[in-house]
Amino acid sequence: MSQGNISPKKQAILKSVEYHQQSLIRMSDSIWNYAETAMKEYRSAEILADYAEKNGFKVQRGVAEIPTAFIASYGSGTPVIGIMGEYDALPGLSQQASPEKAPLKPGAAGHGCGHNMFGPGSLGAAIAIKELIAKGELQGTIRFYGTPAEEDLAGKVYMARAGLFDDLDVCLDWHPDYQNKAGTQSSQAVTDYTVTFKGKSAHAAADPWNGRSALDAAEFFTTGINALREHVKPTVRMHYVYTKAGDVPNVIPEEAAVWIWIRDSKRSGVAEVSERMKEIAKGAALMAGVQQEVSLNNGLYEILVNERGAKVLQENMELVGPITYTADEQAFADAIMKSYGIEPQGLDGEIQDLEPHKALQGGGSTDVGDVSYIVPEISLLATTAPYKSPWHSWVVVACGGMSIGHKGMLFAAKTLGLTMVDLFENDTIRKEIREEFIRRKGDETWKAMLPDGPPPVPPRND
């Protein structure tokens, strides 16, 4: 990277991230050790909010009725640029920073999606921008969003329902990956339901004719869902588990429940399949002679891609330049992939070419999608694990707790900081980003796919 090709403001961004890098790494490692799951990220949120406050941000804690959600703001007036940070872990993925599978605590949670790096990396970029605003070199407002519960419970959707993103001009995020890319591909929309059947218990041997089996209905229901798979579009995905199916074999179950997720490349497709699912639930209840209840837990929109924003991000990734690795880091990457059972292909720190947007072929879902229907959203992927790593696995946990993950996090902080300089300074870029957002959104009106009432915050028990 040639500093001579970078403006003084962007040079200041790079220097700021380098100045704060040890603190960012310490926060990332602390959050990695805490490994707190959805809506329970008390220490993780606190360490980020405290560091933002220490660096001059005004912090609002417990926003949207979520104790672990917060907003850190600095500056005044427009433009208002937001950047998001996640910090929730996944259950059951505890792992040491080791190339062999070795949990820190068997059965405990771990950061199998790299969110321990996500929050500190985004905050590092926000702090660098704040410092330029404080010097009078940029005008406007920088806002860091501490967004919990991405893996489950849809934290950003509750924050969006509370109107917390409504006044943004542009919003940014990043996500750990095995390549460095500007985000030009969407995600899947998803709805999350619980289907409950209620019947009548009886002795399974003495008088089964007096019972009405809720489990029979649940099995009829999942049989119907599996038959439906033949009659949906290739982009549709349906997954379920039984969460209640009786207690002992000699009692006819009076209650059974199925937890089901339905995904498609568009929210409209999810809505269509969800209606079919509800009809199958009714039919299953009729067949078993029981009652049924279908409850919405939450739902997520697909990401509304912004190619103009991705182009700005791409230019700044190329300014930052590729991530370089030591021989020890490459050896760690090869060893961990061999241990997992996948052929090692090394670490890919290169800057990938900007891809054109194309139809979604599969993949996961994220509550970033809901934000992208409210404000133009720009997403970055940054290498924090070996090429073709299995995500949501102990491999990602291990790499996120050592230098491979740290390097990706710092790369993301620098790239996002440089990109925000352009967004603050260039009215034309912001206008073009907004115009594409309006065009892609069309007539779609965003509405939170959430049940009525407050977020499902579990009791704090630490």
MIDOTI-858593 format. One record per residue (C-alpha): residue in three letters; residue number from 1; x, y, z. Coordinates in Angstrom, 3 decimals, padded with zeros to 6 digits. Example, Ala and Ser with C-alpha at 12.3 -4.5 7.8 and 13.67 -1.06 7.14 Angstrom:
LUMNU type seq       c1       c2       c3
LUMNU  ALA   1  012.300 -004.500  007.800
LUMNU  SER   2  013.670 -001.060  007.140
//
This chain:
LUMNU type seq       c1       c2       c3
LUMNU  MET   1  000.000  000.000  000.000
LUMNU  SER   2  001.465  003.303 -001.103
LUMNU  GLN   3  000.633  006.058  001.386
LUMNU  GLY   4  001.332  008.593 -001.369
LUMNU  ASN   5 -001.815  007.480 -003.234
LUMNU  ILE   6 -004.056  008.017 -000.220
LUMNU  SER   7 -005.533  011.346  000.870
LUMNU  PRO   8 -004.441  012.823  004.217
LUMNU  LYS   9 -007.839  012.029  005.752
LUMNU  LYS  10 -007.600  008.410  004.700
LUMNU  GLN  11 -004.043  008.231  005.972
LUMNU  ALA  12 -005.411  009.454  009.301
LUMNU  ILE  13 -007.948  006.596  009.288
LUMNU  LEU  14 -005.193  004.027  008.805
LUMNU  LYS  15 -003.076  005.562  011.548
LUMNU  SER  16 -006.038  005.623  013.933
LUMNU  VAL  17 -006.787  001.915  013.439
LUMNU  GLU  18 -003.110  001.127  013.962
LUMNU  TYR  19 -003.059  003.257  017.111
LUMNU  HIS  20 -006.100  001.469  018.549
LUMNU  GLN  21 -005.267 -001.999  017.206
LUMNU  GLN  22 -004.069 -003.537  020.482
LUMNU  SER  23 -007.238 -002.356  022.218
LUMNU  LEU  24 -009.373 -003.730  019.371
LUMNU  ILE  25 -007.578 -007.074  019.615
LUMNU  ARG  26 -008.022 -007.171  023.397
LUMNU  MET  27 -011.746 -006.488  023.034
LUMNU  SER  28 -012.065 -009.158  020.359
LUMNU  ASP  29 -010.246 -011.705  022.509
LUMNU  SER  30 -012.330 -010.804  025.566
LUMNU  ILE  31 -015.590 -011.230  023.640
LUMNU  TRP  32 -014.187 -014.511  022.222
LUMNU  ASN  33 -013.625 -015.718  025.794
LUMNU  TYR  34 -017.019 -014.510  027.040
LUMNU  ALA  35 -018.824 -016.378  024.194
LUMNU  GLU  36 -022.249 -015.054  025.189
LUMNU  THR  37 -025.281 -016.177  023.197
LUMNU  ALA  38 -028.247 -014.176  021.874
LUMNU  MET  39 -029.658 -011.526  024.222
LUMNU  LYS  40 -027.174 -012.585  026.928
LUMNU  GLU  41 -024.136 -010.604  025.674
LUMNU  TYR  42 -023.900 -008.392  028.767
LUMNU  ARG  43 -020.112 -008.333  029.160
LUMNU  SER  44 -019.528 -008.204  025.399
LUMNU  ALA  45 -021.819 -005.203  024.939
LUMNU  GLU  46 -020.359 -003.490  027.993
LUMNU  ILE  47 -016.744 -003.725  026.840
LUMNU  LEU  48 -017.635 -002.182  023.467
LUMNU  ALA  49 -019.911  000.532  024.893
LUMNU  ASP  50 -017.327  001.442  027.525
LUMNU  TYR  51 -014.573  001.795  024.922
LUMNU  ALA  52 -016.815  003.957  022.734
LUMNU  GLU  53 -017.591  006.166  025.720
LUMNU  LYS  54 -013.893  006.379  026.622
LUMNU  ASN  55 -013.254  007.647  023.086
LUMNU  GLY  56 -015.765  010.471  023.263
LUMNU  PHE  57 -018.975  008.895  021.979
LUMNU  LYS  58 -022.343  009.527  023.589
LUMNU  VAL  59 -023.695  006.071  024.411
LUMNU  GLN  60 -027.354  005.070  024.757
LUMNU  ARG  61 -027.556  001.663  026.430
LUMNU  GLY  62 -030.443 -000.782  026.461
LUMNU  VAL  63 -032.132  000.589  023.338
LUMNU  ALA  64 -035.216 -001.095  021.807
LUMNU  GLU  65 -035.918 -002.751  025.217
LUMNU  ILE  66 -032.839 -004.989  024.740
LUMNU  PRO  67 -030.351 -004.695  027.624
LUMNU  THR  68 -027.416 -005.687  025.380
LUMNU  ALA  69 -028.227 -003.296  022.503
LUMNU  PHE  70 -026.704  000.175  022.383
LUMNU  ILE  71 -025.959  003.135  020.125
LUMNU  ALA  72 -022.765  005.208  020.304
LUMNU  SER  73 -022.951  008.575  018.509
LUMNU  TYR  74 -020.615  011.467  017.796
LUMNU  GLY  75 -021.036  014.672  015.828
LUMNU  SER  76 -024.100  016.561  014.670
LUMNU  GLY  77 -026.104  017.195  011.545
LUMNU  THR  78 -025.910  015.415  008.240
LUMNU  PRO  79 -024.865  013.147  006.748
LUMNU  VAL  80 -025.632  010.517  009.346
LUMNU  ILE  81 -023.589  007.395  008.640
LUMNU  GLY  82 -024.155  004.217  010.655
LUMNU  ILE  83 -021.989  001.164  011.151
LUMNU  MET  84 -023.100 -002.037  012.868
LUMNU  GLY  85 -021.286 -004.472  015.142
LUMNU  GLU  86 -022.403 -007.899  016.341
LUMNU  TYR  87 -021.062 -009.886  019.301
LUMNU  ASP  88 -023.239 -012.957  019.941
LUMNU  ALA  89 -021.832 -016.487  020.004
LUMNU  LEU  90 -023.274 -019.859  018.977
LUMNU  PRO  91 -024.245 -022.608  021.443
LUMNU  GLY  92 -022.073 -025.704  021.695
LUMNU  LEU  93 -019.023 -024.472  019.759
LUMNU  SER  94 -016.515 -023.853  022.547
LUMNU  GLN  95 -012.978 -024.230  021.203
LUMNU  GLN  96 -009.425 -023.268  022.074
LUMNU  ALA  97 -007.285 -021.275  019.630
LUMNU  SER  98 -005.769 -024.580  018.552
LUMNU  PRO  99 -005.573 -026.466  015.234
LUMNU  GLU 100 -006.978 -029.561  016.951
LUMNU  LYS 101 -010.551 -029.822  018.184
LUMNU  ALA 102 -010.310 -028.982  021.882
LUMNU  PRO 103 -013.146 -027.143  023.632
LUMNU  LEU 104 -012.354 -024.516  026.228
LUMNU  LYS 105 -015.381 -025.797  028.126
LUMNU  PRO 106 -017.272 -028.847  026.798
LUMNU  GLY 107 -020.792 -027.955  025.730
LUMNU  ALA 108 -020.271 -024.202  026.083
LUMNU  ALA 109 -020.755 -021.587  023.366
LUMNU  GLY 110 -018.149 -020.335  020.896
LUMNU  HIS 111 -017.801 -017.688  018.194
LUMNU  GLY 112 -018.333 -019.946  015.182
LUMNU  CYS 113 -019.385 -016.976  013.035
LUMNU  GLY 114 -016.612 -014.623  014.137
LUMNU  HIS 115 -018.815 -012.058  015.824
LUMNU  ASN 116 -016.164 -011.460  018.481
LUMNU  MET 117 -014.244 -009.618  015.720
LUMNU  PHE 118 -017.277 -008.003  014.088
LUMNU  GLY 119 -018.079 -005.546  016.887
LUMNU  PRO 120 -014.507 -004.356  017.623
LUMNU  GLY 121 -013.643 -004.054  013.915
LUMNU  SER 122 -016.653 -001.833  013.209
LUMNU  LEU 123 -016.038  000.216  016.335
LUMNU  GLY 124 -012.411  000.762  015.264
LUMNU  ALA 125 -013.645  002.279  011.993
LUMNU  ALA 126 -016.207  004.440  013.816
LUMNU  ILE 127 -013.560  005.789  016.215
LUMNU  ALA 128 -011.282  006.734  013.310
LUMNU  ILE 129 -014.125  008.718  011.730
LUMNU  LYS 130 -015.020  010.317  015.071
LUMNU  GLU 131 -011.465  011.612  015.393
LUMNU  LEU 132 -011.733  013.367  012.016
LUMNU  ILE 133 -015.079  014.915  012.982
LUMNU  ALA 134 -013.565  016.102  016.258
LUMNU  LYS 135 -010.770  017.843  014.329
LUMNU  GLY 136 -013.308  019.539  012.038
LUMNU  GLU 137 -012.047  017.627  009.002
LUMNU  LEU 138 -015.378  015.860  008.411
LUMNU  GLN 139 -018.907  017.172  008.975
LUMNU  GLY 140 -021.868  015.117  010.128
LUMNU  THR 141 -022.708  012.316  012.555
LUMNU  ILE 142 -021.093  008.903  012.984
LUMNU  ARG 143 -023.196  006.284  014.744
LUMNU  PHE 144 -022.070  002.848  015.915
LUMNU  TYR 145 -024.858  000.328  016.524
LUMNU  GLY 146 -024.216 -002.462  019.011
LUMNU  THR 147 -026.532 -005.131  017.597
LUMNU  PRO 148 -027.059 -008.305  019.647
LUMNU  ALA 149 -028.756 -011.605  018.850
LUMNU  GLU 150 -028.067 -011.946  015.126
LUMNU  GLU 151 -027.800 -015.735  015.304
LUMNU  ASP 152 -031.184 -016.044  016.981
LUMNU  LEU 153 -034.027 -013.743  018.072
LUMNU  ALA 154 -033.405 -011.044  015.397
LUMNU  GLY 155 -031.937 -008.218  017.449
LUMNU  LYS 156 -031.692 -005.752  014.554
LUMNU  VAL 157 -035.346 -006.274  013.667
LUMNU  TYR 158 -036.424 -005.124  017.135
LUMNU  MET 159 -034.067 -002.151  016.804
LUMNU  ALA 160 -035.507 -001.393  013.365
LUMNU  ARG 161 -039.076 -001.661  014.679
LUMNU  ALA 162 -038.112  000.975  017.256
LUMNU  GLY 163 -037.110  003.324  014.408
LUMNU  LEU 164 -033.427  003.432  015.323
LUMNU  PHE 165 -032.150  003.306  011.728
LUMNU  ASP 166 -034.733  005.628  010.160
LUMNU  ASP 167 -032.615  008.786  009.897
LUMNU  LEU 168 -029.444  007.225  008.465
LUMNU  ASP 169 -028.118  008.225  005.057
LUMNU  VAL 170 -026.081  005.028  004.663
LUMNU  CYS 171 -025.281  002.072  006.911
LUMNU  LEU 172 -022.287 -000.289  006.781
LUMNU  ASP 173 -021.409 -003.670  008.205
LUMNU  TRP 174 -018.883 -006.419  007.667
LUMNU  HIS 175 -018.692 -010.124  008.300
LUMNU  PRO 176 -015.854 -012.594  008.825
LUMNU  ASP 177 -015.297 -014.896  005.838
LUMNU  TYR 178 -012.551 -016.809  004.024
LUMNU  GLN 179 -012.140 -014.156  001.297
LUMNU  ASN 180 -011.984 -010.356  001.086
LUMNU  LYS 181 -014.982 -009.162 -000.941
LUMNU  ALA 182 -017.389 -006.293 -001.345
LUMNU  GLY 183 -020.877 -007.646 -000.722
LUMNU  THR 184 -022.853 -007.826 -003.951
LUMNU  GLN 185 -024.897 -010.958 -003.227
LUMNU  SER 186 -028.074 -011.130 -001.197
LUMNU  SER 187 -029.133 -013.431  001.634
LUMNU  GLN 188 -032.225 -015.553  002.130
LUMNU  ALA 189 -035.375 -014.223  003.697
LUMNU  VAL 190 -036.659 -016.446  006.495
LUMNU  THR 191 -039.611 -016.897  008.822
LUMNU  ASP 192 -039.379 -018.711  012.150
LUMNU  TYR 193 -042.523 -020.397  013.520
LUMNU  THR 194 -043.511 -022.705  016.344
LUMNU  VAL 195 -046.363 -025.079  015.468
LUMNU  THR 196 -048.047 -026.488  018.573
LUMNU  PHE 197 -050.612 -029.308  018.672
LUMNU  LYS 198 -052.818 -029.970  021.703
LUMNU  GLY 199 -054.749 -033.203  022.153
LUMNU  LYS 200 -055.838 -035.413  025.062
LUMNU  SER 201 -053.758 -037.818  027.096
LUMNU  ALA 202 -054.725 -041.413  027.860
LUMNU  HIS 203 -053.088 -044.705  028.788
LUMNU  ALA 204 -051.324 -045.929  025.646
LUMNU  ALA 205 -052.149 -049.573  026.402
LUMNU  ALA 206 -055.293 -049.630  028.586
LUMNU  ASP 207 -057.518 -047.158  026.728
LUMNU  PRO 208 -055.744 -045.460  023.798
LUMNU  TRP 209 -059.101 -044.847  022.131
LUMNU  ASN 210 -059.799 -042.159  024.713
LUMNU  GLY 211 -056.684 -040.212  023.753
LUMNU  ARG 212 -055.984 -037.767  020.969
LUMNU  SER 213 -052.287 -037.774  020.137
LUMNU  ALA 214 -050.671 -034.399  019.585
LUMNU  LEU 215 -047.570 -036.291  018.458
LUMNU  ASP 216 -049.545 -037.973  015.678
LUMNU  ALA 217 -050.482 -034.502  014.453
LUMNU  ALA 218 -046.873 -033.319  014.627
LUMNU  GLU 219 -045.767 -036.315  012.584
LUMNU  PHE 220 -048.547 -035.759  010.042
LUMNU  PHE 221 -047.409 -032.137  009.855
LUMNU  THR 222 -043.752 -032.928  009.156
LUMNU  THR 223 -044.801 -035.590  006.632
LUMNU  GLY 224 -046.790 -032.896  004.862
LUMNU  ILE 225 -043.852 -030.488  004.946
LUMNU  ASN 226 -041.597 -033.136  003.445
LUMNU  ALA 227 -044.128 -033.805  000.683
LUMNU  LEU 228 -044.281 -030.064  000.014
LUMNU  ARG 229 -040.550 -030.044 -000.803
LUMNU  GLU 230 -041.361 -031.488 -004.257
LUMNU  HIS 231 -043.635 -028.561 -005.041
LUMNU  VAL 232 -041.594 -025.488 -004.092
LUMNU  LYS 233 -039.065 -023.460 -006.044
LUMNU  PRO 234 -035.403 -024.550 -005.930
LUMNU  THR 235 -034.533 -021.499 -003.813
LUMNU  VAL 236 -036.801 -022.597 -000.950
LUMNU  ARG 237 -035.368 -024.252  002.164
LUMNU  MET 238 -037.380 -025.707  005.059
LUMNU  HIS 239 -035.871 -027.051  008.301
LUMNU  TYR 240 -037.535 -028.194  011.495
LUMNU  VAL 241 -036.977 -029.902  014.840
LUMNU  TYR 242 -039.399 -031.405  017.329
LUMNU  THR 243 -039.208 -029.402  020.537
LUMNU  LYS 244 -041.898 -031.348  022.416
LUMNU  ALA 245 -043.037 -034.868  021.623
LUMNU  GLY 246 -044.334 -036.432  024.836
LUMNU  ASP 247 -042.690 -037.546  028.040
LUMNU  VAL 248 -043.041 -041.333  028.301
LUMNU  PRO 249 -044.161 -043.964  025.761
LUMNU  ASN 250 -047.129 -045.245  027.772
LUMNU  VAL 251 -048.906 -041.883  027.868
LUMNU  ILE 252 -050.481 -040.566  024.688
LUMNU  PRO 253 -048.919 -037.094  024.274
LUMNU  GLU 254 -051.403 -034.314  024.799
LUMNU  GLU 255 -048.970 -031.679  023.502
LUMNU  ALA 256 -046.331 -031.654  020.786
LUMNU  ALA 257 -044.481 -028.844  019.057
LUMNU  VAL 258 -042.396 -028.348  015.931
LUMNU  TRP 259 -039.985 -025.449  015.410
LUMNU  ILE 260 -039.754 -024.678  011.688
LUMNU  TRP 261 -037.822 -022.198  009.556
LUMNU  ILE 262 -038.824 -021.387  005.983
LUMNU  ARG 263 -036.385 -019.606  003.665
LUMNU  ASP 264 -036.437 -018.260  000.126
LUMNU  SER 265 -034.496 -015.715 -001.883
LUMNU  LYS 266 -037.344 -013.180 -001.502
LUMNU  ARG 267 -039.637 -012.341  001.368
LUMNU  SER 268 -042.624 -012.733 -000.954
LUMNU  GLY 269 -041.599 -016.340 -001.616
LUMNU  VAL 270 -041.280 -017.038  002.097
LUMNU  ALA 271 -044.756 -015.595  002.676
LUMNU  GLU 272 -046.254 -017.878  000.023
LUMNU  VAL 273 -044.695 -021.052  001.430
LUMNU  SER 274 -045.593 -020.007  004.981
LUMNU  GLU 275 -049.265 -019.935  004.044
LUMNU  ARG 276 -048.943 -023.474  002.643
LUMNU  MET 277 -047.287 -024.508  005.909
LUMNU  LYS 278 -050.211 -023.159  007.932
LUMNU  GLU 279 -052.698 -025.139  005.822
LUMNU  ILE 280 -050.658 -028.314  006.356
LUMNU  ALA 281 -050.789 -027.672  010.114
LUMNU  LYS 282 -054.584 -027.392  009.955
LUMNU  GLY 283 -054.809 -030.626  007.978
LUMNU  ALA 284 -052.547 -032.460  010.391
LUMNU  ALA 285 -054.687 -031.345  013.333
LUMNU  LEU 286 -057.859 -032.526  011.602
LUMNU  MET 287 -056.336 -035.922  010.867
LUMNU  ALA 288 -055.348 -036.415  014.513
LUMNU  GLY 289 -058.462 -034.823  016.005
LUMNU  VAL 290 -056.481 -032.192  017.924
LUMNU  GLN 291 -056.085 -028.409  018.007
LUMNU  GLN 292 -053.251 -026.519  016.370
LUMNU  GLU 293 -051.614 -023.139  016.936
LUMNU  VAL 294 -049.049 -021.503  014.632
LUMNU  SER 295 -046.975 -018.792  016.330
LUMNU  LEU 296 -044.563 -016.439  014.586
LUMNU  ASN 297 -041.260 -016.127  016.450
LUMNU  ASN 298 -039.610 -013.741  013.993
LUMNU  GLY 299 -038.703 -013.276  010.362
LUMNU  LEU 300 -035.974 -011.642  008.314
LUMNU  TYR 301 -035.892 -009.926  004.935
LUMNU  GLU 302 -033.280 -010.719  002.319
LUMNU  ILE 303 -030.425 -008.219  001.901
LUMNU  LEU 304 -031.180 -005.462 -000.572
LUMNU  VAL 305 -027.853 -005.216 -002.406
LUMNU  ASN 306 -026.372 -001.821 -003.271
LUMNU  GLU 307 -023.845 -002.161 -006.094
LUMNU  ARG 308 -022.879  001.530 -006.094
LUMNU  GLY 309 -021.956  001.277 -002.448
LUMNU  ALA 310 -020.071 -001.957 -003.101
LUMNU  LYS 311 -018.020 -000.205 -005.771
LUMNU  VAL 312 -016.915  002.477 -003.276
LUMNU  LEU 313 -016.033 -000.259 -000.795
LUMNU  GLN 314 -014.060 -002.142 -003.451
LUMNU  GLU 315 -011.952  000.895 -004.261
LUMNU  ASN 316 -011.056  001.297 -000.609
LUMNU  MET 317 -010.285 -002.391 -000.121
LUMNU  GLU 318 -007.768 -002.048 -002.926
LUMNU  LEU 319 -006.253  000.988 -001.208
LUMNU  VAL 320 -005.775 -001.013  001.980
LUMNU  GLY 321 -004.299 -003.917  000.008
LUMNU  PRO 322 -004.226 -007.665  000.657
LUMNU  ILE 323 -003.682 -009.325  004.018
LUMNU  THR 324 -000.292 -011.026  004.337
LUMNU  TYR 325  000.366 -014.049  006.532
LUMNU  THR 326  003.382 -015.542  008.240
LUMNU  ALA 327  004.595 -019.090  007.672
LUMNU  ASP 328  003.282 -020.014  011.130
LUMNU  GLU 329 -000.200 -018.692  010.274
LUMNU  GLN 330 -000.245 -020.633  007.005
LUMNU  ALA 331  000.851 -023.768  008.858
LUMNU  PHE 332 -001.926 -023.248  011.451
LUMNU  ALA 333 -004.481 -022.892  008.639
LUMNU  ASP 334 -003.337 -026.074  006.915
LUMNU  ALA 335 -003.223 -028.032  010.177
LUMNU  ILE 336 -006.710 -027.008  011.256
LUMNU  MET 337 -008.278 -027.909  007.903
LUMNU  LYS 338 -006.558 -031.317  007.956
LUMNU  SER 339 -007.813 -031.843  011.485
LUMNU  TYR 340 -011.366 -030.995  010.414
LUMNU  GLY 341 -011.121 -033.326  007.421
LUMNU  ILE 342 -011.011 -030.845  004.532
LUMNU  GLU 343 -008.161 -030.531  002.054
LUMNU  PRO 344 -006.064 -027.478  003.025
LUMNU  GLN 345 -005.973 -024.636  000.514
LUMNU  GLY 346 -004.216 -022.037  002.626
LUMNU  LEU 347 -005.278 -018.525  003.583
LUMNU  ASP 348 -006.625 -016.176  000.928
LUMNU  GLY 349 -005.768 -012.602  001.846
LUMNU  GLU 350 -006.083 -011.231 -001.699
LUMNU  ILE 351 -008.638 -008.633 -002.718
LUMNU  GLN 352 -011.267 -010.373 -004.833
LUMNU  ASP 353 -012.636 -008.683 -007.952
LUMNU  LEU 354 -015.963 -006.942 -007.647
LUMNU  GLU 355 -018.662 -009.428 -008.640
LUMNU  PRO 356 -021.844 -008.382 -010.455
LUMNU  HIS 357 -025.044 -008.974 -008.533
LUMNU  LYS 358 -026.687 -012.266 -009.489
LUMNU  ALA 359 -029.624 -014.401 -008.427
LUMNU  LEU 360 -029.147 -016.095 -005.076
LUMNU  GLN 361 -028.302 -019.785 -005.263
LUMNU  GLY 362 -028.477 -020.583 -001.540
LUMNU  GLY 363 -026.884 -019.537  001.709
LUMNU  GLY 364 -027.988 -018.234  005.063
LUMNU  SER 365 -030.065 -015.412  006.470
LUMNU  THR 366 -029.270 -012.313  008.500
LUMNU  ASP 367 -031.138 -009.504  010.212
LUMNU  VAL 368 -028.946 -007.090  008.238
LUMNU  GLY 369 -031.568 -007.686  005.535
LUMNU  ASP 370 -034.199 -005.770  007.478
LUMNU  VAL 371 -031.863 -002.796  007.901
LUMNU  SER 372 -031.177 -002.854  004.155
LUMNU  TYR 373 -034.878 -002.205  003.444
LUMNU  ILE 374 -034.798  000.923  005.633
LUMNU  VAL 375 -031.480  002.509  004.610
LUMNU  PRO 376 -028.903  001.795  001.867
LUMNU  GLU 377 -026.628 -000.922  003.255
LUMNU  ILE 378 -023.001 -001.635  002.273
LUMNU  SER 379 -021.433 -004.937  003.347
LUMNU  LEU 380 -017.841 -006.168  003.461
LUMNU  LEU 381 -016.499 -009.709  003.799
LUMNU  ALA 382 -013.020 -010.067  005.296
LUMNU  THR 383 -010.772 -013.114  005.632
LUMNU  THR 384 -010.568 -014.431  009.184
LUMNU  ALA 385 -010.221 -018.186  008.526
LUMNU  PRO 386 -008.689 -020.603  005.964
LUMNU  TYR 387 -010.067 -020.791  002.440
LUMNU  LYS 388 -013.308 -022.822  002.266
LUMNU  SER 389 -013.568 -023.081  006.058
LUMNU  PRO 390 -016.802 -024.650  007.328
LUMNU  TRP 391 -018.716 -021.776  008.934
LUMNU  HIS 392 -020.511 -022.208  012.247
LUMNU  SER 393 -017.787 -024.670  013.218
LUMNU  TRP 394 -014.949 -024.945  015.752
LUMNU  VAL 395 -012.496 -024.065  012.932
LUMNU  VAL 396 -013.844 -020.515  012.790
LUMNU  VAL 397 -013.834 -020.267  016.584
LUMNU  ALA 398 -010.156 -021.240  016.764
LUMNU  CYS 399 -009.026 -018.804  014.063
LUMNU  GLY 400 -011.054 -015.975  015.595
LUMNU  GLY 401 -009.086 -016.269  018.810
LUMNU  MET 402 -005.645 -015.734  017.261
LUMNU  SER 403 -003.696 -013.644  014.759
LUMNU  ILE 404 -005.457 -014.913  011.612
LUMNU  GLY 405 -008.723 -013.469  012.882
LUMNU  HIS 406 -007.078 -010.329  014.257
LUMNU  LYS 407 -005.615 -009.465  010.846
LUMNU  GLY 408 -008.996 -009.768  009.144
LUMNU  MET 409 -010.621 -007.593  011.779
LUMNU  LEU 410 -008.046 -004.818  011.342
LUMNU  PHE 411 -008.356 -005.048  007.552
LUMNU  ALA 412 -012.122 -004.579  007.922
LUMNU  ALA 413 -011.709 -001.595  010.270
LUMNU  LYS 414 -009.387  000.144  007.824
LUMNU  THR 415 -011.526 -000.590  004.751
LUMNU  LEU 416 -014.752  000.544  006.390
LUMNU  GLY 417 -013.094  003.684  007.776
LUMNU  LEU 418 -011.756  004.681  004.346
LUMNU  THR 419 -015.154  003.999  002.771
LUMNU  MET 420 -016.908  006.226  005.290
LUMNU  VAL 421 -014.570  009.107  004.435
LUMNU  ASP 422 -015.949  008.969  000.884
LUMNU  LEU 423 -019.517  008.756  002.170
LUMNU  PHE 424 -019.082  011.799  004.414
LUMNU  GLU 425 -017.301  013.889  001.789
LUMNU  ASN 426 -019.069  013.054 -001.465
LUMNU  ASP 427 -022.699  014.134 -001.865
LUMNU  THR 428 -022.850  012.631 -005.358
LUMNU  ILE 429 -021.892  009.159 -004.133
LUMNU  ARG 430 -024.535  009.295 -001.402
LUMNU  LYS 431 -027.151  010.424 -003.918
LUMNU  GLU 432 -026.288  007.602 -006.333
LUMNU  ILE 433 -026.398  005.060 -003.493
LUMNU  ARG 434 -029.808  006.382 -002.399
LUMNU  GLU 435 -031.180  006.299 -005.952
LUMNU  GLU 436 -030.187  002.656 -006.372
LUMNU  PHE 437 -031.741  001.832 -002.998
LUMNU  ILE 438 -035.058  003.403 -004.019
LUMNU  ARG 439 -034.997  001.646 -007.399
LUMNU  ARG 440 -034.278 -001.801 -005.955
LUMNU  LYS 441 -036.761 -001.455 -003.111
LUMNU  GLY 442 -039.571 -000.521 -005.486
LUMNU  ASP 443 -043.036 -000.718 -003.952
LUMNU  GLU 444 -041.944 -002.952 -001.058
LUMNU  THR 445 -042.867 -001.505  002.324
LUMNU  TRP 446 -040.778 -002.843  005.167
LUMNU  LYS 447 -042.710 -004.236  008.107
LUMNU  ALA 448 -041.104 -006.060  011.022
LUMNU  MET 449 -041.944 -009.757  010.997
LUMNU  LEU 450 -042.203 -010.001  014.757
LUMNU  PRO 451 -044.855 -011.002  017.271
LUMNU  ASP 452 -046.439 -008.217  019.279
LUMNU  GLY 453 -044.768 -007.280  022.520
LUMNU  PRO 454 -041.247 -006.712  023.780
LUMNU  PRO 455 -038.143 -008.660  022.689
LUMNU  PRO 456 -037.787 -012.141  024.237
LUMNU  VAL 457 -034.996 -011.205  026.629
LUMNU  PRO 458 -034.147 -014.132  028.931
LUMNU  PRO 459 -033.579 -013.516  032.650
LUMNU  ARG 460 -030.046 -012.505  033.525
LUMNU  ASN 461 -028.482 -015.217  035.670
LUMNU  ASP 462 -024.812 -014.263  036.026
//
